[in-house]
Amino acid sequence: SVIPPLITRNEVSVFTSSEEFKLFPNPCSENVFIEFENADEVSITELSGKKLAVFNKPSEIVSVNMKDWPSGVYLANVRTPDGSFTKKFLKR
């Protein structure tokens, strides 16, 4: 699989109101990448709400190695000063 380049602090990402953060690839098989601006917390949860991974005050991109996680549907949550945003994704 192709690993996308990391975002440096010198690059500027523009997010629209309909795209509070980017999550790719979806579906994923090993790593999932979450790209955002100004997050206080990024977390991955099961549909039940159980948090499986939490990143406090992360940089602009988080990589989560899900290679050993069971296949299924997960939620990526990004909490910012403007609110909380969630996207559903599939791990194969």
Secondary structure, 3 states (H helix, E strand, C coil): CCCCCCCCCCCCCCCCCCCCCEEECCCECCEEEEECCCCCEEEEEECCCCEEEEEECCCCEEEEECCCCCCEEEEEEEEECCEEEEEEEEEC
